[in-house]
Amino acid sequence: MNNTEFLRWCGKRVKSLREEAGMTIKEVAEKTHSYSSDISAFERHGQRIKSILRIKEIVHATNHTMADLFIAEQPTEKKTTKSPSLSKGSLTISLESLP
């Protein structure tokens, strides 16, 4: 991942964190003394904001940490409703049937 791709990725994550916090671009801009257009350009294209300190300030304005920025929520595994069982060859024993 090159620098441009990294900044685009950060911008998308910042947008996710801002939306998760229920904040508008204008609210974040006011809290960080930034222009709304700069926040918007960063979220959309990773442009105008290049300093990690500025990114940190924006992330903190959304009441998140830098760890939240870099640790995206992992998709949850689909849980099966299949009952536990033991198998050996063609023999299968359902563990729910055991006393």
ABEGO torsion letter per residue (X at the ends): XBAAAAAAAAAAAAAAAAAAAGBBAAAAAAAAGBBAAAAAAAAAAGBGBABAAAAAAAAAAAGBBAAAAABBBBBBBBBBABBBBBBBEABBBBAAABX
